[in-house]
Amino acid sequence: MVPRQDELPYVSVHTAWQLDQDSWDSVISLELWMHRVIAPYGRLLFPALAAITVLLIIGWYTLDKRLPFIIGIAVFILALLSPFLLIRPAHALPEKLSDQAIEQLSSRLDLRFGLSPEEPVAILLSGEVQTRSMPAEQFLPVKLCWQPVSQTEQPYAILLHIIGPNNSLMAGRRTYPGLGHFPTTIWVPEHPFCDLVHVFIWEDLPKTLVYQIELAMLDPKTGKRLPVFGPDDVAMKGMFVDRVRLESIVEPESFVDSEKNNDLGVQLLDFDVASTWSRGELNSLALEWVTYAPLAKDYQVFVHLRDPVSGEVVAQADGPPLDGWYPTSFWSPSQVIVDERTFPVPVDLPIGSYDLFVGLYDLESLEQISEANYLGSVEIEP
C-alpha cells in the first residue's frame, strides 16, 4: 500500500528524530560512563579509526593535494622513532637512587615487608603524597621509595587506600611496581628506586577532611597482606604512610571575609550548645572556627566546665578538632571549620549550673593560643 503524501513528512521526521535521539543517548551515556571509570578508555575509538583516517585524508586533499603525502611521511617517521622516543622510555627500569638521594628523603619510614623481619621482601624507605591538598575527582600522586631485599617467585601487588573516619574507604588502587614494568620478580637488592602511583579520588567524597594514606603489599596467591615490621622488629597491624587534605565537591565549603582579622589569627565564629546536660552521658556541641592565616602547628581544642564561683575546672573534654581528621595546620584561611564534638559529663558531678569555656592550645607547651571563649551557662541534670 502506498502511503499518503501528507503522511510521508511525518514518518521521515519522526524516524530522523528517533535516530538522532538514540545517538545522543548513546553519546551522553558514554560520556557519563567515562567520568565514572578510573582509567581513560581511548581504545573505544579503535573501531572508528579507519573511517576517521579516510575522512581526514579527504579533508587534507581538499585543502591541498600535497598535504596527505606530507602528513603520511611525518607519521611514518614518527612510527620509526616511537620505539626509541616512546616505547623504550615507558618500559625502562626506574632510575637507581644514589646513597645521597636516599639520605635526602624527607620522610624516612624504613618499614620491612615480609614474612619475618629477618628476611623481608623489601624495605619501604619513604612514602609521601606529592600535594598537600587537592579536590575530589582528581588523581592523587603518591611517591613510594623502595629498597629491594630479595626477588620473589610471584609478583607482589601494591595496595593503596585512602582512609577516612570510622575506617571508611574513600578511594583505593591495586597495582604493581612501575605499572607492572618492574615486578618484584626482577627486583635487584642493589637497586633502590622510587615509584609514583596515582590514586583516583572518588567524586562522592562526603566531606573535606585530612585523610590517611594506607599502604600494603599483597601476596598474589592468597590475596593476603604481607606482614609489616617497624624498625624495632615489631609487627604493625595497619600502616599509614602519609596524610592529605581532600576537598569535597559534594558538600560546599563556607568562607568569611578575610579582612575581619584579629591578633590571634584564629577565632570562634559561632557555637551550638544545649542549655542543659545530663550526667553520665555524651552531650553534643558544635563549634565554628575560622583562621585568617595558615597555622604552623596542629593545635588542640579545650572544652572546660568551670565552677562559676571559684573558676575551678570541674570537667573537661580536650582533643583535636573533628576527632583528629582535620588538624589545624591544614585549615585554609577564611574557611569556616565546623567541629561537632561530644562532652562526657562525669556521673558523679554535682547537679548545678556551670560555666562553659572553649579555646585552642599547643599540646607540647600547653600554651593557650586563643582566648578562652565563654559559651554561657550549662545546667547539669541527673
N, C-alpha and C positions, 0 to 999 in steps of 0.2 A: 504494500500500500504506500502510495506516495504521500508524504506529509504535506499539510497545508503550508502555503508560503508564509502565513503570519506566525507559524509555529517554529520555523527554521531559526530566526534570530534568537528566540528564547532558548532553544536547545543548544545552540552554539555558544551563547554567552554563559549559560549555566555550566556547560562542560568545561569551558576555559576557566571559569571561576573556580570550579571544583578542583581542577588540576593545579591551579595556582595556589589554592588554599592548602592542598596536600603538600605541595613543595615547600611552602612557608612553614607548615607544621613540622616537616622533617628538618628544615634548617634550624628552626627555633629549638627543637628537641635536641639536635646535635650540639648546638651552642650551649644549652643548659647542661648537657652531659659533660661537655669538655670542661666546664667550670667546676665540676664535682670530682673529676678524676685527678689523681696526683701527678701523673706524667703526661706530657704532650703526646697526642696521637696523630702525628703528621702522616703516618703510614696509611691513614684512611683516605688520603688523596692519591695513593698509588694507582688505583684503577682508572683515575681520570687523567693521569699524566700524558697518555698517548693523545687524547683529544686536546688537552691543553697545548701540547707541543705543536700539533697541526695548526691550531688557531694562531699560536704565536708566530709560526713561520709565515702563515698567510698575511698576518698583520705586518710583520717586518718587510715582507716582499712588497706589500702595498706602499710602504713608506719609501723604501729604497731597495732595488733589486739586488744590491750587493750586501745588504745588511744580514740576511740569513747565513751567507757564507762566512762573513766576518765573525758573527756570534758563534757559528759552528766551530770555527778554528779556535776561538777563545775557550769554548767548552772542552774541546779535545785537549788543549794544552793543560787546562785545569785538571782534567782526568788523569793525565800523565803525572802531574805534580802532586796529586792528592795523597798517594801512598807516603810521600815524604813530608808534606806540609800538614796533613790532617790525620791520616790513619796511624802513622808511626808515633806522633806525639800523644795521641789519645790512648795508645796501648803501652806507652813507655812506663817502666817501673818508677815508683815515687823516688824523688831525689833523696839521697842519703844525708841524714843530719850529721853535722860535724859535732865534735865534743864541745866547741864553743857555743854552737846553736842550742845544744841540749842544756848547757848551763844558763843560757839566757831565757829559757822558757819561763813565762810569767807565773804560771800556777803549776807547781810540781805536785803530783799525786803519788807516783811510784807504787801503784797497785798491781798485784800479781794475779793473773787469771790462770787457773789450772786446777787439777785435782788435789794438789798439795802445794804448800808454799815453797818446798824444796825443788820441785820440778814443774814450774809454771810453763804455760804455752807462750805467754808474752807479758810484758810489763807496760802498763799504761803510764807513760811519763807525765802527760798532762791532757786535760780536756777542757775546752772553753768555747763559749759562743763568740761569734765574730761581730756581734752587735749587742749593745746594751738594751735596746728597746726596738720593737717592731710591731706593726699591726697584723691582725689575722689575715688569712688568705694570701700569705707570703711564704717563701721558703726560708727557713731559719738555718744559717750555716753554722755547723759545729765542727771545730778543729780538734782532731784526736791524734796525739803523737804516741807512737808505739816503739817499744824496744823488743823485737822478736827474740825469743829464747830458744825455741825449737820448732822444727817443722812438724806438721800433723798429717796423718793419713787421710783425713777428711777435712774439707774446707769449713772452718767455723764461721758462723754468721755474726754480724754486729747488729745489736738491737738498741735503738734509741727511743725513749719515751719522754713525753712532756707531761709532767705530773702536777696536778692541782690539789686543792683542799680535799680532804677525806680520801686521799689516794686515788682521785679521779684521773682518768686518762684523757688528755686534751689533744694529743697528736702522737704519732709514732712512725717509725720506719725500720724495716728489717732489710739489711743489705749486706754486701761483702766488701772487704777492704779494697780500695781502688776501684769501686763499682764492679768488682769481680775480676779486675785485671791483675790484682796482686793477692791471691788467696793465701791462706795460712799454709797450704801445702807446699808453697815455694818460698816461704819466708826464710830469710838468711839472718842468723843471730847477729852478725856484724853489720846489719843494715837497718839502723833505726830510721824511722820516717814519720811524716805527718800526713794524715788523710782528712780530706774535707767532705763531710756528709751533710746533705741538705734535707731538712725535715719540713714537710708542708704543714702549716698551722691551719687547722680546720676553720671554716668560716663561721661556725656556730659557737665560737669561744664565748662562754657566758659572761665573763667579767674581766676587766682589766686588773691583772694582778702580776706578781712576780712568781713565775713557775719554775719548778725544779727540772733539771735535765738528768734523767736516769740512763745509765749505760749498762749493757750486759753483753756477754759473749755466749752464743748458743751452740750446743752440741748438735751437729746436723743429723745424727742418727736418732737421738732421743727427743730432741727439741727442748731439752732442759738447759738451764743456765749453768755455766761453769762457775765453780766457787771463786770468790774474790777474797784475797788476803791483803791486809794492810801492811805497812812497814814493820809492825810488831808481830807479824805472823798470825794475827787473829782474824778468823773468818768474818766477813761482813755480810749481813742479811740483805741490805739494799745499798746501792752505790750511786750517789748523785755527784756529777762532775762539775756542774755549774748551775747558774740560775739566770733568768732573763725576764724582762718586763714585756708582756704581750698585751697589746691593746685590742679590746673587743670592739667589733663593728656592730654587734647586736645591741649592746647597752650603751647609749650615748653618754659621753662624759660631760660634767659640768665644770665651768670655769667662772672666775670672778675677775673684776677689774684689778690688774696688776699694780695700778698706781696707788691703791689703798694699802700702803705698806706700814709696817711698824718696826720698831728697833729690834725685835726678837727674830723677825724673819718667818715666824710661823704663828698661826692664830687659830683659835677655836671660833668658828663661824656660828654654829648653832648646835643644839642638842635636843634629845627627846628622852625624858626620864619620867617614869610614873611617880606620883606623889606618895605612894605607899608601897613598901616592900615587905615580903614575908620572910620570916626566919627559916633557916634550913633549906632554902630554895635558891635556884639560879634566877636572878632578876635581870631583865634586859634593859639596856640603854643604848642609844645611838649618838655618836659624836661626829660632827662635821669639821674637818680640819682643812686649812689651806696654808701653803708656804709660798713666799714671794721670791725665793731664791733657792737654788739647789742646796740640799742639806748634805753635809760631809759624812755623817755617821747614821747608823741605824739606832734611833732613839726608842726608848720605852715609854709607854703611857702609864701614868699612875692614876688610880681612881681611889679616893680615900673618903671614908665616913669618919667625921670628926665630932667629938663632943662639943656642943655649942657653947658650953661654959668654959671648959679648960682648954679646948682646941686640940686635945689628945686624939690621935688616930686610933679608933676602936675597931676598924675593919678596913681591909684594902684588897684590891684586885688589880695588880700591876701586870703588864705584859706588853708584847709588841703589838702594833696596830694590825687589825684583821688577822689575829692569831699567827702573825709572822709571815703572812702571804703578801704583804705589801710594805716592805721596810721603808723607812723614811728617806733613805739615800736614793730611792728610785722615784720619789714623788716629783711630779712635774710642777714647775712654778705656775701659780694661779689655778691649778686643778683642785676641785673640791673632792676631798677624800672622806667617804662615809665609812666610819668604823663602828660596826654593830658588835657590841660586847655583852658579856654577862657578868654579874656580880654575885658571888656566893655569900649570902649573909649567914654568919655563924648561928647555929641553932641556939647557942647559949647567950646571944647578945641581948642585953636588957631591952625591953619594949620601951619605945620613946621616940623622940624627934632628934635627928642628927643632920649635920651639915655635910653636903656632898661637894668635893673638890676634885678637879681633874687637871692634868698637865703633862708635860714631857720632861724626861730626864735622861742623862747619859748613864748607861748601866755600868760602865767601867769606873767612872769617877764619882758616880751618884750625884753629879751636879745637875741641878734643875735648869733646863734651858728655855723654859717658857713659864709664864706666870701661872700661879695656881688659880684656875678658873672656878668661881663659885657657881654651882648649878642650882642652888636652892636647898630647901629643907626636905628631908625624906622621913616619912613616918614608918617606923618598924613595927609590924604587927605580928601576932603569933602565927 
